[in-house]
Structure formats: C-alpha cells, structure tokens
C-alpha cells in the first residue's frame, strides 16, 4: 500500500505544471533581496506597433491613391522621423509628469505625518483593518509600519492612491519607444528603398512585398509580447496583426477614395 501510495504521489507531482520560479526558502530569500528592475515592455510594444501601423498606413494611402514610389519614400521617412520623435517626446513628458505627481503625493504624505501623525496612524489602522487584520495583530502591524517613516509613506501611497514604489524612468521609456518605432516602422519602406537603390527592375510589386513584411512584423511583435504575458503566442500575434490590418485597410481606402484629387 505504501509503495502504491508513493507511486501515486510521484505521478501527481510529475503532472504538476512547472512554475516560473522556485519556492525553496533560500531561492525566495535570494529573489527578494534582488528585486526586479524596471521593465519597458509597454513602451517597446507601443512603439513597434505604432511604427509599423503608421508607416504602412502611409504606404497604403499612397498606393491607394496611385502615387509614385518616390512619394512613398518621402512621406514614409518623414513619418518615421516626425511621428517617432513625437511619440517619444509625448511618452517622456507623460512619464515624467506621472513621476512628478507621485513625488508630490509622497511629499504630501510626509508633511501630513509630521503635522498630524495620529490621523495618519488611524488611516494605516483602517487600511489594514479592511484587509482583515484585527485585535493584537492589527495593533502590532500598525505599530511596525508607523515606526518606519518610509514604510509608512509607501503604505499610504500604495493603499490610498494606488501607486507603486517603482515607476519607469522617462528618458529610457522615450528612447525605447523611439528605437522600436523606427526599427519596426522602417520595414514597410524597405522594398521601396531597395527599388530606389537598385532600380525598379528589382521588384515590380513593392507594395505587395511591403504588405507581407509588415504582416510578418506584426506577427513577430505579437509573438514577442506573448513571451511576457499569459497569452498564447498565436493569439497574441493574430491580435496584433488584426489591429495593424484594420489601420492599413482604412488608410488604403482613404487613399483610393481621395486619389482623384491628386493632380
């Protein structure tokens, strides 16, 4: 009986799904002593998707209007430079404004603790009471938190305002947005750049090749995103491809409908 029971336990453990990290006490201590750094996944995905969408939208609009490849290059490169910089600058200013807001909230809480510590201590008590703490455990928790001013402030920021202690730095966020925008946004233009360098005999269908390359870029960005979130890579890739395809389709339709205005 004992052997069969152990076999069943062994089979059950072999079917247990693998976890992202170990829960051995030493591994937990090592992991918590080296907290993860800032991540800029949102900035990279946002820049890459928008770069591919807006640049291919330019290509599609020009193709729909029946304009020349030189127009594609002029508008496409202008879009990479201007729109990429605009996105990066907006991300920089927005991230910095959010960080400044958090710094202001931290200063407000520090001032309130200095002026009205009992009121702030009562706020901490009610925060932990809502989380199920009571009695001596509640008293001990409030005492422990309010004896450390930085812990006290971070508790208030997290529970009262819903902000995290760690937040992205504006400059890296902006640079990553700009780099991913330009890197992926350049792909739809490559067939037209190749024709311009080596002559139109290289390919007679640069728009078709551009569409294929852009679709691959959308799929790759979606698959890359799936590596950081709990989503199957195929669904993530198709989701990104769908968003880009709708944007490109709208641009092509606008170019086709307004093409008669040219000339």
C-alpha positions in Angstrom: 0.0 0.0 0.0 2.8 2.4 0.9 4.6 1.8 -2.4 1.5 2.3 -4.4 0.7 5.5 -2.5 4.2 6.8 -3.2 3.8 5.9 -6.9 0.5 7.9 -7.0 2.3 10.9 -5.4 5.1 10.6 -7.9 2.7 10.6 -10.8 0.7 13.5 -9.4 3.9 15.5 -8.9 5.1 14.7 -12.4 1.8 16.1 -13.8 2.2 19.3 -11.8 2.7 22.3 -14.1 6.1 23.9 -13.9 6.2 27.2 -12.1 8.0 30.4 -13.1 10.4 30.3 -10.1 11.4 28.1 -7.2 9.7 28.3 -3.8 12.7 27.0 -1.9 13.3 29.2 1.2 16.9 30.1 0.0 15.7 30.9 -3.5 12.9 33.0 -2.2 15.3 35.0 0.0 17.7 35.5 -2.9 14.9 36.6 -5.2 13.5 39.1 -2.7 16.9 40.5 -1.9 17.3 41.4 -5.6 14.0 42.9 -6.7 13.4 43.1 -10.5 14.4 46.2 -12.2 12.2 48.5 -14.3 10.7 47.0 -17.4 9.7 48.9 -20.6 7.6 46.3 -22.3 4.7 48.6 -22.8 7.0 51.3 -24.4 8.6 48.8 -26.8 5.3 47.2 -27.9 3.6 50.6 -28.2 6.5 52.0 -30.3 6.8 48.9 -32.5 3.1 48.5 -33.3 2.6 52.2 -33.9 5.7 52.4 -36.1 4.5 49.6 -38.3 0.9 50.8 -38.4 1.6 54.4 -39.2 4.3 53.8 -41.8 2.4 51.1 -43.6 -0.7 53.3 -43.4 1.3 55.9 -45.3 2.4 53.2 -47.9 -1.2 52.0 -48.2 -2.6 55.5 -48.6 -0.1 56.4 -51.3 -0.7 53.0 -53.1 -4.4 53.5 -52.9 -4.1 56.9 -54.4 -1.9 55.5 -57.2 1.0 57.9 -56.5 4.7 57.1 -57.2 7.2 55.3 -55.1 9.1 58.5 -54.5 6.1 59.9 -52.7 6.1 56.7 -50.5 9.7 57.3 -49.5 9.3 61.0 -48.8 6.1 60.6 -46.7 7.3 57.3 -45.1 10.7 58.7 -43.9 9.1 61.9 -42.8 6.6 59.8 -40.8 9.4 57.8 -39.2 11.3 60.9 -38.1 8.4 63.2 -37.0 5.9 60.7 -35.7 8.6 58.6 -33.9 10.0 61.7 -32.2 6.5 62.9 -31.4 5.7 59.6 -29.7 8.9 59.5 -27.8 8.5 63.1 -26.6 5.0 62.5 -25.5 6.0 59.4 -23.7 8.8 61.2 -22.0 6.6 64.1 -20.9 3.8 61.9 -19.8 6.0 59.5 -17.8 7.8 62.4 -16.2 4.5 64.1 -15.3 3.3 60.9 -13.6 6.5 60.5 -11.7 6.3 64.2 -10.5 2.7 63.5 -9.4 3.9 60.5 -7.3 6.7 62.6 -5.8 4.2 65.3 -4.9 2.0 62.7 -3.2 5.0 61.4 -1.3 5.8 64.9 -0.1 2.2 65.5 0.9 2.1 62.3 3.0 5.4 63.2 4.6 4.0 66.6 5.6 0.8 65.0 7.0 2.8 62.6 9.1 4.8 65.4 10.5 1.8 67.6 11.3 -0.9 65.1 12.1 0.7 61.7 13.0 -2.3 60.3 14.9 -4.6 61.0 12.0 -2.2 59.3 9.6 -1.8 56.4 12.0 -5.5 55.9 12.1 -5.5 55.8 8.3 -3.0 53.0 8.4 -5.1 51.2 11.0 -8.2 51.4 8.8 -6.2 50.3 5.7 -5.1 47.1 7.4 -8.5 46.6 9.1 -10.1 46.5 5.7 -7.6 43.8 4.8 -8.8 41.5 7.6 -6.3 42.4 10.4 -7.8 42.8 13.9 -7.0 42.7 17.6 -3.4 42.4 18.7 -2.2 41.6 15.2 -3.7 44.8 13.9 -2.1 46.8 16.7 1.3 45.2 16.1 1.1 45.7 12.3 0.2 49.4 12.7 3.0 49.9 15.2 5.5 48.2 12.9 4.6 50.2 9.9 4.4 53.6 11.5 7.7 53.2 13.3 9.4 53.4 9.8 8.5 56.6 8.0 9.5 55.4 4.6 7.4 52.2 5.0 4.6 54.3 6.4 4.7 56.6 3.3 4.9 53.7 0.8 2.0 52.0 2.5 -0.1 55.2 2.2 0.9 55.7 -1.5 0.0 52.1 -2.4 -3.2 51.8 -0.5 -4.6 55.3 -0.6 -3.5 56.4 -4.1 -2.8 53.1 -5.8 0.7 53.9 -6.9 3.8 51.7 -6.9 7.1 52.5 -5.4 8.9 51.6 -8.6 8.0 53.5 -11.8 9.7 53.9 -15.1 12.3 56.5 -15.8 11.2 59.0 -18.5 14.3 59.0 -20.7 14.7 55.2 -21.2 11.0 54.9 -21.8 11.2 57.6 -24.5 14.4 56.2 -26.1 12.9 52.6 -26.2 9.7 54.0 -27.8 11.6 55.8 -30.5 14.0 53.0 -31.2 11.3 50.4 -31.6 9.1 52.8 -33.6 11.9 53.4 -36.1 13.2 49.8 -36.3 9.8 48.2 -37.0 8.4 51.2 -38.8 11.3 51.0 -41.4 10.2 47.5 -42.6 7.3 48.7 -44.8 9.6 51.1 -46.6 12.4 48.6 -47.4 11.0 47.3 -50.7 10.7 50.9 -51.9 14.2 51.8 -50.7 15.6 48.7 -52.5 13.9 49.8 -55.7 15.2 53.3 -55.3 18.8 52.0 -54.8 18.9 49.2 -57.4 16.2 50.3 -59.8 12.6 49.3 -60.3 13.7 46.0 -62.0 14.3 44.6 -58.5 10.6 44.1 -58.0 7.5 45.3 -59.8 5.3 44.9 -56.7 6.9 46.8 -53.8 3.6 47.4 -52.2 2.8 43.6 -52.0 6.2 42.9 -50.6 5.8 45.7 -48.1 2.4 44.3 -47.0 4.0 40.8 -46.5 6.9 42.3 -44.5 4.6 44.4 -42.4 2.4 41.4 -41.6 5.4 39.4 -40.5 6.5 42.4 -38.3 3.0 42.4 -36.7 3.1 38.7 -36.1 6.7 39.0 -34.6 5.7 41.8 -32.3 2.7 39.9 -31.1 4.7 36.8 -30.5 7.3 38.8 -28.7 4.6 40.2 -26.4 3.3 36.8 -25.6 6.7 35.9 -24.1 5.9 38.4 -21.3 2.2 37.8 -20.7 0.0 34.8 -20.1 -1.3 34.6 -23.7 -0.7 32.0 -26.4 1.8 33.4 -28.9 -0.6 32.6 -31.9 -3.4 34.6 -30.3 -1.1 37.5 -29.4 0.4 37.5 -32.9 -3.0 37.4 -34.6 -4.4 40.2 -32.3 -1.5 42.5 -33.3 -1.9 41.6 -37.0 -5.6 42.4 -36.9 -5.1 45.8 -35.4 -2.4 46.6 -38.0 -4.5 45.3 -40.9 -7.5 47.4 -39.9 -5.4 50.6 -39.8 -3.7 49.8 -43.1 -7.1 49.0 -44.7 -8.5 52.3 -43.6 -5.5 54.2 -45.0 -5.7 52.4 -48.3 -9.4 53.1 -48.6 -8.9 56.8 -47.9 -6.1 56.9 -50.4 -8.3 55.2 -53.0 -11.3 57.5 -52.4 -9.2 60.7 -52.4 -6.8 59.6 -55.1 -8.8 61.5 -57.7 -7.9 64.8 -56.0 -4.3 64.3 -57.0 -3.3 66.4 -59.9 
